[in-house]
Amino acid sequence: MTAFNVVRFRVKPGREDDFLQAHKNMKGTFPGARRFSMIKTGDGGYCIIGEWDNFSSIVEARPNMIANLDGIRDMLMDFGMGVGLTDPISGDTVIDMWAGKPRAAKAKGARKAKAKKRAMKKTKKKTRRK
């Protein structure tokens, strides 16, 4: 089952370019990771959303994610109220509200491509017979 992790950050004033560049340059292997998206949520606010094959992939990747975090800690502001420098959450997907739409659109395109191929084959056969 697909899982997601979400991490919120507040970047110190004047460090946003460094923060973004550090993420572009981050190394590490994250088996089971499908994609990551970074969102700017406001003045100095950012959020990273990671999509994973399953929750155990997130758990296994945590040491590498923490190692990457260690390289940017000096760029971050504390959220206060005991939250710390990051505000991470993660879990399994329980409802995927858009799952059918992308698959249906892709399937329709695949059907059109197959139909076009069949039509081309028929045209070639007719041409050979004449």
RODO-518997 format. One line per 10 residues: for each residue y negated, z, x negated of N, C-alpha, C. Coordinates in nm, 3 decimals, padded with zeros to 5 digits. Atoms other than C-alpha are relative to their C-alpha. Example, Ala and Ser with C-alpha at 12.3 -4.5 7.8 and 13.67 -1.06 7.14 Angstrom:
BEGIN
00.119 00.000 -00.089 00.450 00.780 -01.230 -00.120 00.000 -00.090 | 00.119 -00.006 00.082 00.106 00.714 -01.367 -00.109 00.073 00.077
END
This chain:
BEGIN
00.118 00.000 -00.084 00.000 00.000 00.000 -00.124 00.000 -00.089 | 00.125 00.008 00.074 -00.346 -00.088 -00.129 -00.071 00.136 -00.001 | 00.078 -00.123 00.012 -00.561 00.201 -00.253 -00.136 -00.036 -00.059 | 00.136 00.020 00.053 -00.928 00.236 -00.346 -00.047 00.126 -00.068 | 00.075 -00.114 00.054 -01.134 00.458 -00.569 -00.148 -00.037 00.003 | 00.144 00.017 -00.010 -01.507 00.506 -00.532 -00.063 00.107 -00.086 | 00.069 -00.096 00.087 -01.731 00.669 -00.792 -00.150 -00.025 00.010 | 00.146 00.006 -00.010 -02.099 00.745 -00.739 -00.062 00.053 -00.128 | 00.072 -00.039 00.121 -02.343 00.772 -01.031 -00.149 00.006 00.031 | 00.147 00.004 00.005 -02.710 00.858 -01.079 -00.037 -00.016 -00.146
00.033 00.034 00.139 -02.848 00.700 -01.394 -00.140 00.053 -00.034 | 00.128 -00.052 00.045 -03.128 00.859 -01.594 -00.105 -00.112 -00.004 | 00.106 00.101 00.008 -03.465 00.679 -01.575 -00.005 -00.063 -00.139 | 00.007 00.073 00.127 -03.491 00.412 -01.844 00.135 -00.034 -00.060 | -00.134 00.025 00.056 -03.112 00.395 -01.898 00.083 -00.097 00.083 | -00.078 00.087 -00.088 -03.010 00.155 -01.622 00.054 -00.123 -00.072 | -00.049 00.118 00.073 -02.988 -00.151 -01.849 00.116 00.038 -00.092 | -00.109 -00.048 00.087 -02.776 00.050 -02.096 00.128 00.026 00.080 | -00.112 -00.032 -00.088 -02.554 00.171 -01.812 00.073 -00.128 00.044 | -00.061 00.125 -00.045 -02.495 -00.181 -01.679 00.068 -00.074 -00.115
-00.058 00.068 00.116 -02.435 -00.327 -02.025 00.128 00.071 -00.045 | -00.119 -00.076 00.038 -02.188 -00.047 -02.105 00.118 -00.036 00.090 | -00.109 00.037 -00.091 -01.987 -00.138 -01.796 00.047 -00.143 -00.024 | -00.040 00.137 00.031 -01.991 -00.507 -01.883 00.088 -00.005 -00.124 | -00.073 -00.001 00.126 -01.854 -00.419 -02.228 00.124 00.090 -00.001 | -00.110 -00.096 -00.002 -01.594 -00.163 -02.118 00.134 -00.068 -00.024 | -00.135 00.047 00.032 -01.246 -00.211 -02.252 00.099 00.096 00.063 | -00.105 -00.086 -00.053 -00.922 -00.070 -02.132 00.091 -00.079 00.091 | -00.095 00.064 -00.089 -00.616 -00.165 -01.942 00.015 00.086 00.124 | -00.014 -00.068 -00.128 -00.585 -00.077 -01.581 00.109 -00.071 00.081
-00.107 00.065 -00.077 -00.242 -00.193 -01.461 -00.009 00.041 00.147 | 00.008 -00.025 -00.143 -00.245 -00.224 -01.085 -00.139 -00.018 00.058 | 00.137 00.021 -00.048 -00.622 -00.278 -01.065 -00.014 -00.146 00.044 | 00.023 00.135 -00.051 -00.715 -00.578 -00.854 -00.142 -00.048 -00.032 | 00.138 00.036 00.031 -01.092 -00.575 -00.890 -00.089 00.124 00.011 | 00.101 -00.106 -00.005 -01.397 -00.356 -00.938 -00.133 -00.064 00.039 | 00.134 00.046 -00.038 -01.739 -00.397 -00.780 -00.098 00.114 -00.022 | 00.105 -00.099 00.017 -02.057 -00.216 -00.880 -00.113 -00.033 00.096 | 00.103 00.015 -00.102 -02.319 -00.161 -00.614 -00.120 00.085 -00.040 | 00.122 -00.079 00.021 -02.679 -00.054 -00.666 -00.037 00.060 00.134
00.021 -00.069 -00.127 -02.744 00.207 -00.399 -00.141 00.054 00.018 | 00.137 -00.049 -00.009 -03.107 00.288 -00.470 -00.056 00.020 -00.139 | 00.067 -00.024 00.126 -03.339 00.403 -00.745 00.089 00.084 -00.092 | -00.089 -00.070 00.094 -03.099 00.494 -01.028 00.138 00.029 00.056 | -00.128 -00.026 -00.063 -02.807 00.511 -00.786 00.094 -00.119 -00.008 | -00.102 00.104 00.008 -02.486 00.315 -00.839 00.131 00.054 00.054 | -00.131 -00.036 -00.051 -02.139 00.313 -00.693 00.097 -00.108 -00.048 | -00.105 00.094 00.038 -01.823 00.154 -00.829 00.114 00.017 00.099 | -00.115 00.001 -00.090 -01.546 00.057 -00.590 00.111 -00.079 -00.069 | -00.116 00.065 00.060 -01.203 -00.024 -00.732 00.109 -00.020 00.103
-00.114 00.030 -00.087 -00.923 -00.192 -00.542 00.125 -00.005 -00.085 | -00.123 -00.017 00.077 -00.570 -00.115 -00.660 00.122 -00.038 00.082 | -00.125 00.031 -00.067 -00.214 -00.216 -00.580 00.051 00.119 00.080 | -00.049 -00.122 -00.066 -00.129 00.145 -00.489 -00.067 00.121 -00.063 | 00.066 -00.121 00.047 -00.247 00.503 -00.535 00.052 00.046 -00.136 | -00.055 -00.044 00.129 -00.012 00.574 -00.826 -00.065 -00.076 -00.116 | 00.072 00.076 00.105 -00.194 00.299 -01.024 -00.131 00.069 -00.035 | 00.124 -00.073 00.026 -00.517 00.497 -00.984 00.028 00.124 -00.084 | -00.036 -00.122 00.072 -00.351 00.815 -01.102 00.033 -00.031 -00.146 | -00.037 00.038 00.137 -00.205 00.640 -01.407 -00.120 -00.048 -00.081
00.117 00.053 00.069 -00.542 00.483 -01.493 -00.106 00.106 -00.029 | 00.105 -00.102 00.016 -00.741 00.808 -01.479 -00.033 00.033 -00.145 | 00.038 -00.028 00.140 -00.715 00.886 -01.853 -00.088 -00.109 -00.061 | 00.083 00.109 00.052 -00.856 00.540 -01.938 -00.138 -00.002 00.065 | 00.129 -00.003 -00.069 -01.128 00.572 -01.674 -00.086 00.115 -00.054 | 00.074 -00.114 00.056 -01.226 00.915 -01.811 -00.048 -00.032 -00.141 | 00.042 00.041 00.135 -01.234 00.772 -02.165 -00.124 -00.090 00.008 | 00.118 00.085 -00.018 -01.478 00.505 -02.043 -00.121 00.083 00.043 | 00.108 -00.088 -00.046 -01.684 00.772 -01.866 -00.059 00.079 -00.117 | 00.048 -00.076 00.116 -01.706 00.970 -02.191 -00.105 -00.078 -00.079
00.095 00.084 00.073 -01.897 00.675 -02.342 -00.135 -00.016 00.069 | 00.127 00.019 -00.072 -02.170 00.683 -02.075 -00.058 00.130 00.054 | 00.045 -00.129 -00.056 -02.209 01.055 -01.992 -00.147 00.028 -00.030 | 00.139 -00.029 00.038 -02.541 01.074 -02.178 -00.101 -00.081 00.082 | 00.088 00.083 -00.081 -02.683 00.809 -01.941 -00.013 00.052 00.143 | -00.011 -00.042 -00.139 -02.604 01.003 -01.623 -00.076 00.128 00.030 | 00.065 -00.121 -00.049 -02.791 01.264 -01.420 00.100 00.078 00.084 | -00.085 -00.087 -00.080 -02.615 01.559 -01.262 -00.046 -00.008 00.147 | 00.033 00.002 -00.142 -02.600 01.540 -00.881 -00.046 00.136 00.051 | 00.035 -00.135 -00.044 -02.647 01.916 -00.860 00.098 00.053 00.102
-00.084 -00.066 -00.100 -02.487 02.155 -00.611 00.149 00.000 -00.038 | -00.138 -00.007 00.047 -02.172 02.166 -00.826 00.075 -00.132 00.000 | -00.068 00.131 -00.004 -02.095 01.793 -00.789 00.028 -00.051 -00.141 | -00.018 00.048 00.137 -02.144 01.706 -01.158 -00.065 -00.135 -00.022 | 00.059 00.129 00.038 -02.224 01.372 -01.323 00.051 -00.117 00.084 | -00.056 00.105 -00.085 -02.000 01.165 -01.098 00.050 00.063 00.130 | -00.051 -00.047 -00.128 -01.884 01.192 -00.740 00.115 -00.093 00.039 | -00.113 00.090 -00.024 -01.535 01.034 -00.733 00.085 00.039 00.122 | -00.099 -00.018 -00.106 -01.301 00.990 -00.436 00.099 -00.115 -00.008 | -00.099 00.107 00.000 -00.983 00.788 -00.394 00.106 00.029 00.103
-00.109 -00.018 -00.096 -00.697 00.730 -00.155 00.061 -00.131 00.042 | -00.071 00.117 -00.054 -00.457 00.495 00.017 -00.077 -00.059 00.117 | 00.057 00.068 -00.115 -00.578 00.239 00.266 00.082 00.039 00.123 | -00.070 -00.033 -00.124 -00.493 00.349 00.620 -00.026 -00.104 00.108 | 00.029 00.110 -00.091 -00.662 00.066 00.813 -00.072 -00.107 -00.081 | 00.066 00.111 00.064 -00.752 -00.276 00.674 -00.052 -00.090 00.111 | 00.056 00.064 -00.119 -00.985 -00.413 00.938 -00.021 -00.150 -00.015 | 00.026 00.143 00.020 -01.029 -00.760 00.784 00.122 -00.075 -00.052 | -00.117 00.061 00.063 -00.677 -00.832 00.660 00.040 -00.133 00.062 | -00.046 00.122 -00.064 -00.597 -01.102 00.916 -00.092 -00.118 -00.019
00.094 00.113 00.006 -00.912 -01.310 00.884 00.012 -00.082 -00.128 | -00.011 00.083 00.120 -00.893 -01.413 00.517 00.135 -00.073 -00.008 | -00.132 00.064 00.006 -00.519 -01.483 00.544 00.008 -00.117 00.097 | -00.004 00.107 -00.099 -00.564 -01.690 00.858 -00.079 -00.121 -00.050 | 00.082 00.111 00.052 -00.841 -01.897 00.697 00.072 -00.072 -00.112 | -00.072 00.060 00.111 -00.631 -01.954 00.387 00.118 -00.081 00.051 | -00.116 00.070 -00.055 -00.324 -02.049 00.589 -00.042 -00.131 00.066 | 00.048 00.120 -00.066 -00.525 -02.298 00.794 -00.031 -00.109 -00.103 | 00.030 00.095 00.107 -00.650 -02.463 00.474 00.126 -00.057 -00.062 | -00.127 00.044 00.057 -00.297 -02.479 00.339 00.069 -00.098 00.096
-00.060 00.092 -00.098 -00.175 -02.642 00.664 -00.069 -00.136 -00.005 | 00.074 00.127 00.007 -00.450 -02.904 00.640 00.042 -00.079 -00.124 | -00.038 00.067 00.123 -00.355 -02.982 00.280 00.139 -00.061 00.012 | -00.135 00.054 -00.018 00.013 -03.023 00.372 -00.001 -00.120 00.094 | 00.009 00.111 -00.095 -00.075 -03.246 00.667 -00.057 -00.124 -00.069 | 00.060 00.112 00.073 -00.292 -03.461 00.441 00.102 -00.064 -00.094 | -00.103 00.049 00.091 -00.007 -03.491 00.190 00.103 -00.083 00.076 | -00.097 00.074 -00.081 00.237 -03.598 00.463 -00.057 -00.134 00.043 | 00.064 00.125 -00.043 -00.010 -03.859 00.590 -00.005 -00.100 -00.115 | 00.006 00.090 00.116 -00.049 -04.000 00.238 00.138 -00.059 -00.029
-00.136 00.049 00.025 00.331 -04.024 00.198 00.036 -00.109 00.101 | -00.029 00.099 -00.103 00.361 -04.211 00.529 -00.071 -00.131 -00.030 | 00.078 00.119 00.033 00.087 -04.452 00.421 00.066 -00.076 -00.115 | -00.065 00.063 00.115 00.267 -04.520 00.090 00.128 -00.071 00.043 | -00.124 00.060 -00.048 00.598 -04.586 00.270 -00.028 -00.128 00.076 | 00.035 00.120 -00.078 00.432 -04.833 00.510 -00.043 -00.111 -00.092 | 00.050 00.100 00.095 00.264 -05.010 00.218 00.118 -00.064 -00.073 | -00.116 00.053 00.072 00.598 -05.049 00.034 00.082 -00.092 00.088 | -00.081 00.079 -00.090 00.774 -05.193 00.341 -00.056 -00.140 00.022 | 00.065 00.130 -00.027 00.523 -05.478 00.382 00.019 -00.087 -00.116
END
